[in-house]
Amino acid sequence: MITVSFVSLNSGAIETSFAETLTAMGHLLGMNQDAGSDRLAMILAQIRLPRLLLGMLAGGGLALSGAVMQALFRNPMADPGLLGVSSGAAFGAVLTIVLGVSLLPGLFTLMGTWLLLAMAFGGSLVSLLLVYRLARINNRTDIPTMLLAGVAMNAITGSLIGLLSYVASDNELRDLIFWSLGSLEITDWNKLIVAAIVIAPACVAMLAYSGALNANLLGENEARHLGFEIEKVKTRLIILVSLVVGVIVAMSGIIGFVGLVVPHLLRLVVGPDHRLLLPASALFGAGLLVLADIVARTMVAPAEVPIGIITAVLGGPLFLWLLIRHKRRQIV
């Protein structure tokens, strides 16, 4: 993770060496007054450092949310993007961006970033609750129904986002197109701080439920016999996942497959114990998204490829492999 972070700080339209980056970091911290480091120090402070921190927050939060959802539904193909959570959050954010100023000018001016985060959280929460309720049959979660409900939710919210894009202005439409494909481009430290204030405590709270998630793998009845109030656990975790995914989508757009790829691969390495799997997913997810962002920035530099395209290229084939693997198991 440390190596990937340094590579991220060095990467961009202006290539720098590790020594120059260290000198510029020292300049930012007041450890040296090298005049030649002023320009690079400004680039680090205003562009690369907030981008790195957002990548770590988004990647860790998405991977951790994916691991939690896979444990809740006891299915390795559960993912915030597949179940409509990301698209629901995107609808709430797009609704605020396109109509917030005209419909709620006073509230938009007063709350600013907080309104965007609140609407994204509301959209993700409603989507996940609907999918969860539709998938509950005879007090159990029906996996095919859950996946079909997720597909339907993605279609509904996608059409609504398309409608809002149709009525958006030219400037809003340009931003929405790039934002809908995912981007870590952020130059506002205030927004980053707001995102960290929400995401970090929610992720820590999810880590505290590792024991309950381990028990849930045995089955809901077994978890109750072990003393866990599993319905309350599910409700709290659904809210936490919706909160984390909603804030991430509001800040960086839709970034798919991180929540699917990372937990599944790590489960093959560290096993199903969520006391190890959850923190490992957060750490590996942060590193993977930062690495994907490095590729997005350098592939066609000085232009930039939306990071959602990079994660889809990586995650799409793996998802197909999961489906083929699951099919073979069913045949055997």
N, C-alpha and C positions, 0 to 999 in steps of 0.2 A: 504494500500500500504506500509506503514512504517513497519507493522508487517511482511508482506510477504518478504520485503527486508531483515529484520534481520534474518528471517528463512533461506533465501537463503544464507546469509553470514555464517550461522552456518552449512549448509548442505554440504555434500561431503563425500569423502572416509575417512576423518578424522573428526569425530564428535566433536563439541565444544559447550560450554555453552554460554548463552548470556553474562555472566560476562567476560568470556575469550575473546569473540569477542569485547566487549567494551574496554577491556584493550588493545587488539591488535590495535584497531582503534586509541586509545589514543597514542600508541607507534608510529604509522605511522604519526600522527599529531605533534609528539614531546612533547606531554603532560606528558609522563612518560618514564622512561628509564629501565623498567623492562626487564632484560635479558631473562627471560623465555618467553617473548612475541615475541622474534625475529622470531622464526620459523612460528608462526601463522600469524604474521604481513606480512611476505613474501608471505605466501599462499593467504592472503587477497589481497595484492597489485598486485600480478602477475596472480592470477587465478580467485578468487571469485568476487572481485570488478569489474574488466572489464567484467566478464560474466554477472553480475547483470545489469550493465549499458547497455550492448548490448541487454539483454532481454527486458529492459524497452523501449529502442529505437525501437527494432523490433516489439514488441507487440503493442506499441502505434501507430507506423507507419502503420502496417498492418490493425489494427482495424479502424483507421481513414481513410485509403484508401478505405476500404470496405464500410464504411458509406458514403463516397463521391460517390463511384461508384453506390451504391444502390439508392442514390438520383438522380444522373445523368440519370440513366436508369429507374428510378421509379419502381424498382423491388427489393424485399427483398432477392432474390437469387443471385444477382450480387456479385461477389467476385473475387479478383485478381487471385486466383488459377483456378476457374472455367472458366474464360474468357481468359486464356492463357497468362496472364501478367507475372505470376511467372515463367512459363515454358519458356517464351521468354527471360526473364532475365537470367534464368539458362543456356539457350543455349549460350547467349553472354558471360557469365562468364566461362562456360566450354570450349568454343572456345578459350578464352584467356589463360586458364590454360594449355590446351593440346598443342595448336599450337602457342601461343604467343611468346615463346622463340625462336622457329625455324623460324617462318615467319617474326616476327617483333622484332628482338633482340635489335636493338638500341632503338626503341620506348618503348619496355618493360622495358629495363634498365632505361630509362629516366623517365618514368611516374610511373612505379611500380603499387602501389595500385590504383592510379587514372585511369590507363588504364583498370583495371578490373572493376572498378565502371562505367566507360564510356561505356564499351561494354555491361555490364548488363543493363544499362539504355537504350542503343540503342535497345537491344533485346526486352525489355519490351515495349518500345514506339512503335516499329514497330508492335508488336503483338496486342497491344490495338487499334492502329489506324486501322489495317486491320479488326479486329472484329467489331469495331464501324462503319466502312464504309460498311461492308457487311450487317450489321443489319439495315442500314438506308433505308427505303422504303417509298417513297412519303413524304419525309421530317419528318418522324417519326421513332422511334426505334422499330423494331419488335422483341419482347422478344424471341419467339422460335428460330428465325433466329440467334439472338445474342448468345443464349446458344449453338446452333449447331455449329456456327462459333468458339466458344470457345473450344468445344470438338475437332473440326478439328485442331485448332491451337495447342492444347495440344498434339495431335497425331503426328503432323508434327515435332514440336520441340522435342518431346520425342524420335522420331526415329533418329533425327539428333544427339541428345545427346548420344543415344545408339551407333551410328556410331563412334563418337569421343571417347567414352569409349572403343570401340573395338581397336582403334589404340593407346590408351594411354599406357604409361609404367606401370609397376607393382606398383610403388610408387604413380603415379598419379591416377591409377585406385582405389587403396585403399582409397585415400583421396576423390575421386569423389563419391564413393559409400556411404561413411558416410556423405559427404556433401550434397548429393542429398536427404537424408532423414531428413536433418535439424539438426543443432547443434549450440549451443551458445558458444562452446569452443573457446576462443580467449585469447591469452596471449600477444598480441601486442597492446600497448597503442596508437601507431601511427595510426594503422588502425581504432581503435575505435574513435579517434579524427577526422579522416577524415570522417568517417561515420556520426558522430554527426554534423560536419560542414555542411553536405549536408542535412541530414534528418530533423534536428530541424527547420531551416528556411523554408523548404518546407512544413512542417506540420503547422507552424504558418501561412503561406500564405494560406493554405487550410481552416483554421479556419476563415479567413477573408471573405470567400464566403458563409457563413451560410445563409445570407439573400437571396442571389441569389438561393441557393438550396431550400430554403423554397418556393420561388416563382415558381421554376421549378416543384415542386410537383403539382401545380395547372394545369400545362400544359405549353408547350413552347410558345404558342400564348399569354396566360395570363401573362407569365413572361415578354414577350416583351411589353405588354401594361402597365406593372408596371414599365417600364423603364430599364429593364435589357437587355444587349446585350448578349443573352443567348448562341449564337454560340461562341462568344469570351470566355465566361465563361467556356464552355465545353472544348474548345481547351486548355485553361490554366490549367484547372483541370486535363485533361488527361495527360498533360506533367508533372504536379506535382505528380500525382499518379504513373506514370511510373518511375519518378526519385526516389521516395521513395521506391517503391517495388524493383526496380533494385538494389539499394544500399543494401537493406536488404537481398536480395537473394545472392548478391555477398559476404556479410559478414557471413551469417548464413545458406545459403542453402534454400531449399524449405520448408516452414512451412505453411501448409495448414489450412484452415477453421477458422483461427482467424478473418479474415476480414468478414467472413460470420456469425459466431456465435455471436460475441460481439455486433455489431450494431443492429442485430435483437432482441436480448434479451433486450437490453437497450431501444429500441423503444417501447417495451411492458411496460416498467417501467416509462421512462421520457417523452414518447410521441414523435411525429415526428418533433418537433421544433429543427432545427439543431444548434441553438445557445446554446442549452444544450446537444444535442445528440453528436455533434462532439467532444467537450472536454471530455465528459463522456466516449465516446468510446476510446479515446486515453488513458485515465487514467485506465479504466477497462481492456483494451487490454494489457497494460503494466503489470498490476498485474496478469492477467491470464497466460501470457506467462512465467513470472517469476515463478509462481506456477507450471506450467507444467514442467519447467526446474528442479524444486526441485524434482518432482516425477521421472523425467528421471534420475537424479543423484543418487537417494536413493533407487529406486525400486530393482535393482540388484547390489548394491554397493559391491565392488569397481568398477565394470564395469558400463557402462553407456548406457542407451537406447536412440536412436536418438529421439530428441524432436518432429520431424515430426510425428512419430508413436503415441505419446501421444496426440497431437492435432487432429490427424485423428480419433483416438478412441473416442474422445470427440465430434468432429464435424460431423463425418459421420452419426451417429444416428439422430442428430438434423437436418441435411440436409434432411434425409428421412422423418422426421416428418414435415418439411416445405412442402415437396412435397405432402404428404398425406393431410395436412391442405389445401393446395392450391387446390387439387383435390376435396375435399369436398365442398369448396366454389364454385367451378365451377358447381358441380352437383346441389347445392341448387339454 
